[in-house]
Amino acid sequence: MTDTREAEAARALIASLDLTDLNETCTEADVAALCARAATPEGAVAAICIWPRFVAGARAGLAPGIRIATVVNFPLGSDDPAQTARDAAAALADGADEIDMVIDYQRLAADPEYVERQVRTVKAACGGAVLKAILETGELMEPDLIAKAARAALAGGADFLKTSTGKTARHASLEAAKIMLAAIAAAGGRAGFKASGGIKTFEDARAYHDLAEALCGAGWATPRHFRIGASGVLADLLAVAAGTPRSGAKGAY
């Protein structure tokens, strides 16, 4: 049986969840089902994260207070920054609240200043809307490159650093998260952190939350600063929150 502390932790993680469907086969019916799942018996998730083409139609199916996130420059990160900015502006006009953009991680090692300019260009189009910079840490791999990417994205004005797209062989890791969170803390803790890709269980999600609290301070890892991007983990979080048997979670995407 789940103890009270674990149940409370699971509810906090649900409140920090960006419930995601970025499957290539996603349909309007899938998005409608995602919207319905977002208001759970244990509380609402922070946001749904969907393809831009579904943003305009998603709001009607969402409970009040749940945000809409969408992706641009996704998943390779190599689009022209001006086009990415236009795509972000269009998504916001359609009703998105948050933009998750992939940095040009393949260009980072040779030209980190480009990544900073890239993020700044898109942030200018976002205005006050939340911009999450996806570093694709599983492809960067080297700690120095992950740190360089984090610093460049923060210098460009990113509101969140996000680990991964979930579209590569290597996803989020606690090692990469530690580097990213250290960069966030060094910059004053104003930006947030999002772990995404491969997060399947309550224990997976809680490990990122606990690391964020350890590096950025007790009470920091609320939905304002901390998100988990996944879909399959929700069933496990709900089971822990309710104290019901856990049947195991599916993949994150």
Backbone as CSV, one residue per row, in Angstrom:
resi,resn,N_x,N_y,N_z,CA_x,CA_y,CA_z,C_x,C_y,C_z
1,MET,0.842,-1.202,0.000,0.000,0.000,0.000,0.878,1.253,0.000
2,THR,0.509,2.248,-0.800,1.278,3.476,-0.907,1.182,4.285,0.375
3,ASP,2.335,4.797,0.863,2.260,5.631,2.045,1.867,7.056,1.656
4,THR,1.529,7.848,2.667,1.011,9.194,2.417,2.016,10.066,1.697
5,ARG,3.276,9.959,2.058,4.293,10.794,1.426,4.462,10.456,-0.047
6,GLU,4.417,9.172,-0.371,4.526,8.791,-1.775,3.312,9.265,-2.562
7,ALA,2.130,9.162,-1.969,0.919,9.631,-2.650,0.995,11.129,-2.917
8,GLU,1.458,11.892,-1.946,1.591,13.336,-2.134,2.630,13.648,-3.202
9,ALA,3.736,12.904,-3.205,4.765,13.113,-4.223,4.225,12.808,-5.612
10,ALA,3.418,11.754,-5.732,2.842,11.408,-7.024,1.892,12.494,-7.519
11,ARG,1.098,13.068,-6.620,0.185,14.149,-7.016,0.967,15.383,-7.470
12,ALA,2.070,15.671,-6.774,2.906,16.803,-7.179,3.510,16.568,-8.559
13,LEU,3.883,15.342,-8.845,4.437,15.024,-10.165,3.368,15.106,-11.246
14,ILE,2.157,14.680,-10.946,1.058,14.836,-11.903,0.857,16.316,-12.227
15,ALA,0.909,17.161,-11.209,0.721,18.600,-11.414,1.848,19.224,-12.216
16,SER,3.002,18.538,-12.318,4.144,19.028,-13.083,4.306,18.312,-14.423
17,LEU,3.313,17.535,-14.811,3.416,16.708,-16.019,2.977,17.476,-17.260
18,ASP,3.809,17.426,-18.305,3.397,17.830,-19.648,2.972,16.547,-20.357
19,LEU,1.679,16.265,-20.362,1.151,15.028,-20.930,1.279,15.107,-22.449
20,THR,1.992,14.172,-23.039,2.528,14.347,-24.386,2.021,13.304,-25.362
21,ASP,1.681,13.757,-26.578,1.519,12.855,-27.715,2.168,13.513,-28.930
22,LEU,3.377,13.064,-29.221,4.103,13.519,-30.407,4.397,12.350,-31.333
23,ASN,3.500,11.361,-31.291,3.606,10.250,-32.227,3.292,10.738,-33.637
24,GLU,4.016,10.201,-34.610,3.780,10.599,-35.996,2.375,10.231,-36.465
25,THR,1.789,9.232,-35.846,0.457,8.765,-36.236,-0.668,9.449,-35.459
26,CYS,-0.336,10.457,-34.660,-1.338,11.113,-33.823,-2.478,11.692,-34.659
27,THR,-3.701,11.531,-34.169,-4.892,12.029,-34.845,-5.652,12.996,-33.941
28,GLU,-6.663,13.645,-34.499,-7.509,14.520,-33.691,-8.180,13.737,-32.563
29,ALA,-8.559,12.504,-32.839,-9.168,11.672,-31.799,-8.170,11.371,-30.675
30,ASP,-6.906,11.160,-31.042,-5.882,10.931,-30.024,-5.698,12.170,-29.147
31,VAL,-5.718,13.345,-29.765,-5.569,14.580,-28.998,-6.774,14.784,-28.084
32,ALA,-7.971,14.473,-28.577,-9.157,14.586,-27.731,-9.048,13.665,-26.515
33,ALA,-8.533,12.452,-26.734,-8.347,11.521,-25.622,-7.291,12.033,-24.656
34,LEU,-6.232,12.641,-25.179,-5.189,13.219,-24.329,-5.766,14.334,-23.466
35,CYS,-6.573,15.194,-24.083,-7.200,16.283,-23.330,-8.079,15.744,-22.209
36,ALA,-8.803,14.670,-22.484,-9.668,14.077,-21.462,-8.843,13.495,-20.323
37,ARG,-7.698,12.893,-20.643,-6.837,12.299,-19.607,-6.174,13.362,-18.744
38,ALA,-6.042,14.578,-19.275,-5.256,15.612,-18.598,-5.875,16.073,-17.284
39,ALA,-7.186,15.961,-17.147,-7.858,16.282,-15.879,-8.096,14.970,-15.152
40,THR,-7.165,14.615,-14.262,-7.193,13.286,-13.655,-7.940,13.302,-12.324
41,PRO,-8.321,12.144,-11.815,-8.947,12.088,-10.485,-8.030,12.574,-9.367
42,GLU,-6.726,12.648,-9.630,-5.768,13.094,-8.620,-5.243,14.501,-8.904
43,GLY,-5.951,15.233,-9.770,-5.557,16.596,-10.099,-5.155,16.734,-11.552
44,ALA,-5.174,17.953,-12.030,-4.858,18.219,-13.436,-3.354,18.229,-13.668
45,VAL,-2.956,17.871,-14.889,-1.562,18.006,-15.289,-1.259,19.479,-15.568
46,ALA,0.014,19.807,-15.718,0.409,21.193,-15.999,0.016,21.594,-17.418
47,ALA,0.258,20.686,-18.381,0.053,21.024,-19.793,-0.105,19.750,-20.593
48,ILE,-0.626,19.903,-21.795,-0.484,18.869,-22.809,0.553,19.368,-23.804
49,CYS,1.262,18.448,-24.441,2.252,18.806,-25.459,1.905,18.049,-26.730
50,ILE,1.587,18.786,-27.795,1.041,18.201,-29.020,1.675,18.861,-30.239
51,TRP,1.448,18.255,-31.408,1.911,18.844,-32.661,1.184,20.169,-32.931
52,PRO,1.851,21.100,-33.615,1.226,22.407,-33.884,-0.111,22.325,-34.609
53,ARG,-0.275,21.351,-35.480,-1.508,21.275,-36.275,-2.745,20.991,-35.426
54,PHE,-2.539,20.543,-34.199,-3.675,20.227,-33.333,-3.980,21.312,-32.301
55,VAL,-3.156,22.350,-32.250,-3.292,23.342,-31.181,-4.640,24.044,-31.226
56,ALA,-5.034,24.517,-32.398,-6.250,25.333,-32.492,-7.481,24.583,-31.998
57,GLY,-7.537,23.280,-32.229,-8.710,22.523,-31.840,-8.665,21.952,-30.434
58,ALA,-7.527,22.087,-29.746,-7.366,21.401,-28.465,-8.016,22.121,-27.302
59,ARG,-8.089,23.441,-27.345,-8.528,24.203,-26.178,-9.925,23.806,-25.708
60,ALA,-10.829,23.563,-26.635,-12.211,23.260,-26.255,-12.317,21.984,-25.429
61,GLY,-11.365,21.067,-25.612,-11.432,19.805,-24.881,-10.663,19.780,-23.587
62,LEU,-10.045,20.907,-23.225,-9.219,20.949,-22.024,-9.947,21.582,-20.853
63,ALA,-9.712,21.041,-19.672,-10.227,21.671,-18.461,-9.526,23.011,-18.249
64,PRO,-10.199,23.972,-17.624,-9.569,25.275,-17.371,-8.273,25.126,-16.580
65,GLY,-7.292,25.953,-16.948,-6.029,25.972,-16.232,-4.948,25.077,-16.804
66,ILE,-5.317,24.140,-17.664,-4.319,23.270,-18.283,-3.757,23.970,-19.517
67,ARG,-2.448,24.035,-19.606,-1.797,24.775,-20.663,-1.579,23.901,-21.895
68,ILE,-1.362,24.553,-23.024,-1.054,23.853,-24.271,0.384,24.183,-24.662
69,ALA,1.202,23.158,-24.776,2.556,23.298,-25.299,2.622,22.635,-26.670
70,THR,3.471,23.184,-27.525,3.684,22.572,-28.832,5.152,22.689,-29.195
71,VAL,5.534,22.044,-30.290,6.950,21.948,-30.653,7.217,22.683,-31.962
72,VAL,8.412,23.270,-32.044,8.898,23.874,-33.284,10.355,23.459,-33.479
73,ASN,10.796,23.547,-34.752,12.162,23.130,-35.104,12.408,21.712,-34.615
74,PHE,11.408,20.870,-34.770,11.358,19.558,-34.133,11.315,18.464,-35.192
75,PRO,12.122,17.405,-35.072,13.010,17.081,-33.955,14.496,17.363,-34.199
76,LEU,14.870,17.833,-35.394,16.296,17.898,-35.733,16.982,19.186,-35.304
77,GLY,16.226,20.279,-35.142,16.815,21.514,-34.667,17.518,22.344,-35.716
78,SER,17.391,21.979,-36.981,18.224,22.594,-38.012,17.487,23.589,-38.910
79,ASP,16.250,23.927,-38.592,15.524,24.904,-39.400,16.137,26.291,-39.249
80,ASP,15.856,27.147,-40.228,16.286,28.538,-40.137,15.621,29.202,-38.929
81,PRO,16.384,29.939,-38.108,15.788,30.542,-36.903,14.623,31.470,-37.201
82,ALA,14.693,32.211,-38.299,13.585,33.108,-38.630,12.315,32.314,-38.916
83,GLN,12.456,31.168,-39.590,11.289,30.326,-39.852,10.766,29.716,-38.566
84,THR,11.677,29.292,-37.689,11.252,28.749,-36.399,10.486,29.797,-35.604
85,ALA,10.950,31.039,-35.657,10.250,32.128,-34.959,8.857,32.323,-35.533
86,ARG,8.739,32.253,-36.841,7.405,32.382,-37.457,6.503,31.220,-37.057
87,ASP,7.064,30.024,-37.013,6.277,28.857,-36.600,5.805,29.002,-35.154
88,ALA,6.678,29.516,-34.300,6.298,29.727,-32.902,5.190,30.760,-32.791
89,ALA,5.331,31.856,-33.518,4.310,32.903,-33.479,2.970,32.376,-33.970
90,ALA,2.987,31.544,-35.012,1.744,30.972,-35.539,1.089,30.049,-34.525
91,ALA,1.893,29.248,-33.840,1.346,28.339,-32.828,0.741,29.111,-31.669
92,LEU,1.393,30.189,-31.259,0.849,31.011,-30.181,-0.448,31.671,-30.611
93,ALA,-0.512,32.108,-31.864,-1.749,32.704,-32.380,-2.881,31.681,-32.410
94,ASP,-2.543,30.406,-32.598,-3.550,29.342,-32.602,-4.023,28.973,-31.201
95,GLY,-3.305,29.446,-30.180,-3.739,29.168,-28.815,-2.740,28.465,-27.932
96,ALA,-1.524,28.225,-28.427,-0.505,27.607,-27.576,-0.082,28.573,-26.477
97,ASP,0.275,28.022,-25.336,0.782,28.800,-24.207,2.293,28.682,-24.066
98,GLU,2.847,27.567,-24.547,4.267,27.269,-24.362,4.840,26.679,-25.642
99,ILE,6.081,27.020,-25.932,6.774,26.543,-27.126,7.987,25.734,-26.701
100,ASP,8.066,24.503,-27.176,9.235,23.651,-26.954,10.019,23.593,-28.264
101,MET,11.188,24.219,-28.311,11.985,24.268,-29.547,13.286,23.487,-29.384
102,VAL,13.692,22.818,-30.445,14.962,22.096,-30.445,16.065,23.050,-30.879
103,ILE,17.145,23.099,-30.099,18.297,23.878,-30.534,19.028,23.115,-31.642
104,ASP,19.878,23.801,-32.369,20.681,23.147,-33.406,21.874,22.471,-32.728
105,TYR,21.570,21.348,-32.088,22.584,20.672,-31.279,23.733,20.135,-32.129
106,GLN,23.489,19.873,-33.413,24.555,19.374,-34.270,25.574,20.469,-34.609
107,ARG,25.157,21.723,-34.457,26.025,22.854,-34.755,26.704,23.412,-33.499
108,LEU,26.301,22.922,-32.373,26.696,23.525,-31.106,28.206,23.530,-30.886
109,ALA,28.860,22.394,-31.096,30.282,22.286,-30.777,31.105,23.322,-31.525
110,ALA,30.765,23.545,-32.783,31.540,24.482,-33.600,31.116,25.927,-33.397
111,ASP,29.857,26.143,-33.010,29.344,27.519,-32.997,28.271,27.696,-31.919
112,PRO,28.666,27.700,-30.651,27.665,27.865,-29.591,26.967,29.218,-29.641
113,GLU,27.641,30.226,-30.194,27.004,31.539,-30.319,25.799,31.483,-31.249
114,TYR,25.854,30.580,-32.248,24.700,30.414,-33.133,23.489,29.948,-32.338
115,VAL,23.698,28.991,-31.445,22.589,28.483,-30.636,22.013,29.595,-29.776
116,GLU,22.864,30.411,-29.186,22.368,31.537,-28.395,21.508,32.467,-29.250
117,ARG,21.989,32.790,-30.456,21.211,33.662,-31.355,19.907,32.993,-31.778
118,GLN,19.972,31.714,-32.034,18.789,30.945,-32.432,17.707,31.034,-31.359
119,VAL,18.086,30.782,-30.128,17.123,30.838,-29.030,16.598,32.259,-28.860
120,ARG,17.474,33.243,-28.943,17.049,34.637,-28.771,16.035,35.042,-29.844
121,THR,16.254,34.591,-31.065,15.335,34.912,-32.158,13.943,34.359,-31.885
122,VAL,13.890,33.118,-31.416,12.594,32.493,-31.158,11.949,33.089,-29.913
123,LYS,12.751,33.388,-28.903,12.190,34.000,-27.695,11.571,35.354,-28.016
124,ALA,12.150,36.102,-28.923,11.574,37.388,-29.304,10.181,37.203,-29.898
125,ALA,9.985,36.120,-30.634,8.671,35.840,-31.210,7.684,35.362,-30.154
126,CYS,8.199,34.769,-29.087,7.333,34.236,-28.030,6.863,35.316,-27.066
127,GLY,7.600,36.409,-26.946,7.220,37.434,-25.990,7.168,36.867,-24.585
128,GLY,6.040,37.029,-23.918,5.894,36.542,-22.553,5.549,35.079,-22.444
129,ALA,5.327,34.397,-23.569,5.017,32.965,-23.523,6.265,32.170,-23.152
130,VAL,6.060,31.026,-22.515,7.160,30.179,-22.076,7.848,29.528,-23.264
131,LEU,9.182,29.644,-23.315,9.991,28.974,-24.330,10.883,27.945,-23.650
132,LYS,10.731,26.682,-24.047,11.582,25.611,-23.548,12.570,25.234,-24.654
133,ALA,13.853,25.274,-24.329,14.899,24.908,-25.286,15.266,23.446,-25.075
134,ILE,15.087,22.637,-26.110,15.391,21.206,-26.048,16.841,21.015,-26.491
135,LEU,17.672,20.491,-25.586,19.105,20.382,-25.865,19.481,19.089,-26.574
136,GLU,18.641,18.094,-26.532,18.915,16.746,-27.072,20.214,16.197,-26.481
137,THR,20.203,16.083,-25.161,21.417,15.729,-24.428,21.934,14.327,-24.742
138,GLY,21.053,13.429,-25.140,21.501,12.079,-25.482,22.370,12.049,-26.721
139,GLU,22.203,13.028,-27.588,23.054,13.138,-28.776,24.322,13.927,-28.477
140,LEU,24.231,14.929,-27.615,25.426,15.686,-27.239,26.389,14.804,-26.448
141,MET,25.844,14.074,-25.486,26.535,13.066,-24.686,27.629,13.634,-23.787
142,GLU,28.577,14.378,-24.323,29.720,14.834,-23.531,29.294,15.908,-22.533
143,PRO,29.706,15.785,-21.266,29.309,16.775,-20.260,29.637,18.212,-20.652
144,ASP,30.801,18.427,-21.258,31.173,19.793,-21.634,30.220,20.363,-22.680
145,LEU,29.780,19.523,-23.609,28.850,19.990,-24.637,27.476,20.269,-24.038
146,ILE,27.032,19.428,-23.111,25.739,19.657,-22.464,25.777,20.975,-21.688
147,ALA,26.865,21.211,-20.967,27.002,22.466,-20.223,27.036,23.656,-21.170
148,LYS,27.736,23.513,-22.284,27.817,24.597,-23.269,26.438,24.887,-23.852
149,ALA,25.684,23.837,-24.154,24.329,24.013,-24.688,23.431,24.709,-23.673
150,ALA,23.528,24.299,-22.416,22.707,24.905,-21.367,23.020,26.389,-21.233
151,ARG,24.286,26.738,-21.212,24.666,28.152,-21.067,24.215,28.968,-22.265
152,ALA,24.346,28.406,-23.463,23.938,29.137,-24.669,22.434,29.378,-24.689
153,ALA,21.655,28.360,-24.340,20.199,28.508,-24.340,19.743,29.504,-23.288
154,LEU,20.350,29.459,-22.114,19.992,30.416,-21.062,20.373,31.833,-21.475
155,ALA,21.547,31.999,-22.091,21.963,33.326,-22.542,21.015,33.864,-23.610
156,GLY,20.414,32.962,-24.394,19.457,33.375,-25.414,18.079,33.700,-24.872
157,GLY,17.842,33.444,-23.595,16.578,33.803,-22.976,15.591,32.675,-22.789
158,ALA,16.039,31.428,-22.902,15.130,30.297,-22.694,14.542,30.334,-21.288
159,ASP,13.261,30.041,-21.189,12.578,29.994,-19.897,12.723,28.640,-19.219
160,PHE,12.964,27.602,-19.997,13.194,26.246,-19.504,14.310,25.621,-20.330
161,LEU,15.049,24.714,-19.716,15.915,23.794,-20.431,15.264,22.416,-20.394
162,LYS,15.162,21.793,-21.545,14.522,20.486,-21.674,15.548,19.485,-22.199
163,THR,15.521,18.279,-21.684,16.567,17.318,-22.021,16.509,16.838,-23.462
164,SER,15.331,16.396,-23.925,15.293,15.534,-25.105,13.989,15.679,-25.880
165,THR,14.045,15.235,-27.140,12.833,15.162,-27.959,12.072,13.862,-27.745
166,GLY,12.758,12.827,-27.280,12.156,11.502,-27.225,12.191,10.783,-28.548
167,LYS,12.884,11.362,-29.539,12.918,10.793,-30.888,14.273,10.187,-31.243
168,THR,15.181,10.111,-30.284,16.497,9.538,-30.531,16.697,8.309,-29.649
169,ALA,17.779,7.606,-29.886,18.014,6.359,-29.146,18.295,6.613,-27.668
170,ARG,18.907,7.769,-27.346,19.245,8.106,-25.966,18.400,9.294,-25.534
171,HIS,17.721,9.143,-24.401,16.781,10.165,-23.950,17.336,10.899,-22.731
172,ALA,16.442,11.224,-21.825,16.842,11.921,-20.596,17.723,11.024,-19.738
173,SER,18.604,11.654,-18.976,19.414,10.937,-17.994,19.642,11.848,-16.805
174,LEU,19.820,11.240,-15.646,20.088,12.029,-14.448,21.433,12.742,-14.544
175,GLU,22.385,12.135,-15.246,23.695,12.766,-15.407,23.576,14.074,-16.186
176,ALA,22.831,14.041,-17.294,22.624,15.261,-18.072,21.802,16.265,-17.280
177,ALA,20.787,15.786,-16.578,19.939,16.677,-15.779,20.762,17.426,-14.743
178,LYS,21.711,16.750,-14.125,22.547,17.397,-13.111,23.326,18.564,-13.703
179,ILE,23.866,18.378,-14.904,24.619,19.445,-15.576,23.698,20.613,-15.906
180,MET,22.518,20.312,-16.422,21.567,21.357,-16.796,21.085,22.126,-15.574
181,LEU,20.761,21.406,-14.524,20.276,22.059,-13.299,21.368,22.901,-12.649
182,ALA,22.606,22.446,-12.736,23.713,23.243,-12.203,23.833,24.555,-12.966
183,ALA,23.645,24.505,-14.287,23.691,25.732,-15.092,22.536,26.662,-14.729
184,ILE,21.362,26.096,-14.511,20.206,26.892,-14.112,20.457,27.554,-12.762
185,ALA,20.969,26.791,-11.827,21.256,27.338,-10.490,22.302,28.436,-10.562
186,ALA,23.347,28.232,-11.378,24.404,29.233,-11.510,23.882,30.526,-12.120
187,ALA,22.817,30.415,-12.925,22.219,31.596,-13.550,21.140,32.233,-12.678
188,GLY,21.000,31.780,-11.453,20.067,32.388,-10.518,18.793,31.620,-10.282
189,GLY,18.622,30.471,-10.951,17.448,29.638,-10.717,16.151,30.176,-11.289
190,ARG,16.241,31.141,-12.183,15.007,31.717,-12.730,14.396,30.839,-13.826
191,ALA,15.240,30.186,-14.615,14.733,29.293,-15.661,14.316,27.965,-15.042
192,GLY,13.485,27.233,-15.782,13.012,25.943,-15.310,13.710,24.786,-16.000
193,PHE,13.325,23.577,-15.620,13.922,22.349,-16.142,12.816,21.365,-16.498
194,LYS,12.966,20.719,-17.665,12.014,19.693,-18.086,12.780,18.442,-18.510
195,ALA,12.463,17.333,-17.870,13.004,16.033,-18.253,12.001,15.353,-19.172
196,SER,12.498,14.813,-20.278,11.592,14.232,-21.265,12.288,13.095,-22.002
197,GLY,11.545,12.014,-22.231,12.070,10.883,-22.976,12.474,9.735,-22.075
198,GLY,11.745,8.628,-22.146,12.118,7.429,-21.409,11.686,7.394,-19.963
199,ILE,10.856,8.328,-19.530,10.420,8.380,-18.129,9.134,7.568,-18.007
200,LYS,9.201,6.453,-17.311,8.118,5.473,-17.345,7.452,5.216,-16.000
201,THR,8.136,5.515,-14.900,7.623,5.137,-13.589,7.644,6.312,-12.622
202,PHE,6.899,6.158,-11.538,6.929,7.118,-10.445,8.359,7.348,-9.972
203,GLU,9.126,6.262,-9.836,10.498,6.390,-9.357,11.357,7.185,-10.335
204,ASP,11.168,6.961,-11.630,11.903,7.740,-12.635,11.626,9.232,-12.454
205,ALA,10.351,9.573,-12.402,9.961,10.981,-12.324,10.419,11.610,-11.012
206,ARG,10.267,10.889,-9.915,10.642,11.439,-8.607,12.139,11.686,-8.529
207,ALA,12.939,10.869,-9.195,14.389,11.058,-9.161,14.778,12.408,-9.755
208,TYR,14.109,12.813,-10.839,14.395,14.129,-11.431,13.919,15.248,-10.507
209,HIS,12.760,15.068,-9.902,12.252,16.069,-8.970,13.207,16.254,-7.792
210,ASP,13.651,15.148,-7.226,14.529,15.230,-6.061,15.871,15.863,-6.427
211,LEU,16.382,15.558,-7.608,17.632,16.169,-8.057,17.456,17.673,-8.235
212,ALA,16.335,18.091,-8.807,16.071,19.515,-8.979,16.011,20.237,-7.638
213,GLU,15.360,19.622,-6.662,15.275,20.236,-5.339,16.653,20.314,-4.673
214,ALA,17.467,19.298,-4.883,18.792,19.281,-4.271,19.694,20.367,-4.842
215,LEU,19.586,20.607,-6.152,20.499,21.548,-6.799,19.969,22.975,-6.830
216,CYS,18.659,23.144,-6.852,18.086,24.485,-7.003,17.359,24.970,-5.756
217,GLY,17.221,24.108,-4.753,16.645,24.535,-3.494,15.308,23.903,-3.188
218,ALA,15.046,23.676,-1.924,13.774,23.098,-1.493,12.624,24.001,-1.904
219,GLY,11.602,23.412,-2.495,10.447,24.167,-2.941,10.565,24.739,-4.333
220,TRP,11.715,24.569,-4.980,11.919,25.122,-6.329,11.141,24.341,-7.383
221,ALA,11.075,23.026,-7.245,10.554,22.155,-8.302,9.030,22.069,-8.293
222,THR,8.388,23.209,-8.511,6.948,23.284,-8.729,6.701,23.422,-10.229
223,PRO,5.454,23.343,-10.696,5.213,23.452,-12.143,5.767,24.717,-12.790
224,ARG,5.964,25.762,-12.021,6.550,26.981,-12.591,7.974,26.738,-13.083
225,HIS,8.698,25.830,-12.419,10.098,25.599,-12.740,10.426,24.161,-13.128
226,PHE,9.510,23.243,-12.943,9.842,21.833,-13.117,8.726,21.119,-13.865
227,ARG,9.112,20.406,-14.921,8.146,19.619,-15.686,8.738,18.250,-16.034
228,ILE,7.838,17.310,-16.221,8.149,15.998,-16.759,7.362,15.852,-18.057
229,GLY,8.046,15.554,-19.155,7.372,15.359,-20.427,7.221,13.878,-20.717
230,ALA,6.001,13.379,-20.692,5.754,11.949,-20.879,4.260,11.725,-21.080
231,SER,3.907,10.506,-21.414,2.492,10.118,-21.447,2.272,8.841,-20.645
232,GLY,3.083,7.821,-20.894,2.873,6.536,-20.244,3.050,6.563,-18.741
233,VAL,3.819,7.519,-18.218,4.058,7.571,-16.776,2.805,7.926,-15.989
234,LEU,1.828,8.545,-16.628,0.649,8.996,-15.899,-0.061,7.854,-15.176
235,ALA,-0.191,6.712,-15.815,-0.887,5.585,-15.178,-0.191,5.172,-13.889
236,ASP,1.139,5.163,-13.902,1.870,4.779,-12.699,1.735,5.841,-11.611
237,LEU,1.791,7.108,-11.982,1.613,8.175,-10.997,0.222,8.121,-10.372
238,LEU,-0.787,7.846,-11.179,-2.152,7.761,-10.650,-2.285,6.588,-9.678
239,ALA,-1.651,5.468,-10.006,-1.735,4.306,-9.124,-1.068,4.604,-7.780
240,VAL,0.082,5.259,-7.804,0.770,5.602,-6.554,-0.057,6.603,-5.758
241,ALA,-0.610,7.601,-6.435,-1.404,8.621,-5.749,-2.641,8.022,-5.088
242,ALA,-3.251,7.064,-5.756,-4.485,6.466,-5.240,-4.236,5.262,-4.343
243,GLY,-3.007,4.774,-4.308,-2.711,3.589,-3.517,-3.261,2.315,-4.102
244,THR,-3.395,2.254,-5.406,-3.911,1.068,-6.086,-2.767,0.272,-6.699
245,PRO,-2.989,-0.975,-7.078,-1.901,-1.796,-7.652,-1.324,-1.157,-8.902
246,ARG,-0.026,-1.268,-9.045,0.690,-0.706,-10.172,0.896,-1.774,-11.221
247,SER,0.409,-1.524,-12.421,0.504,-2.537,-13.475,1.703,-2.329,-14.374
248,GLY,2.488,-1.266,-14.160,3.627,-0.973,-15.032,3.234,0.021,-16.079
249,ALA,4.185,0.883,-16.447,3.914,1.945,-17.425,4.442,1.561,-18.779
250,LYS,3.831,2.151,-19.786,4.290,1.985,-21.152,5.414,2.985,-21.415
251,GLY,5.836,3.074,-22.675,6.891,4.022,-23.037,6.428,5.448,-22.913
252,ALA,7.374,6.357,-22.955,7.055,7.770,-22.757,6.369,8.385,-23.949
253,TYR,6.628,7.892,-25.153,5.985,8.472,-26.343,5.338,7.372,-27.142
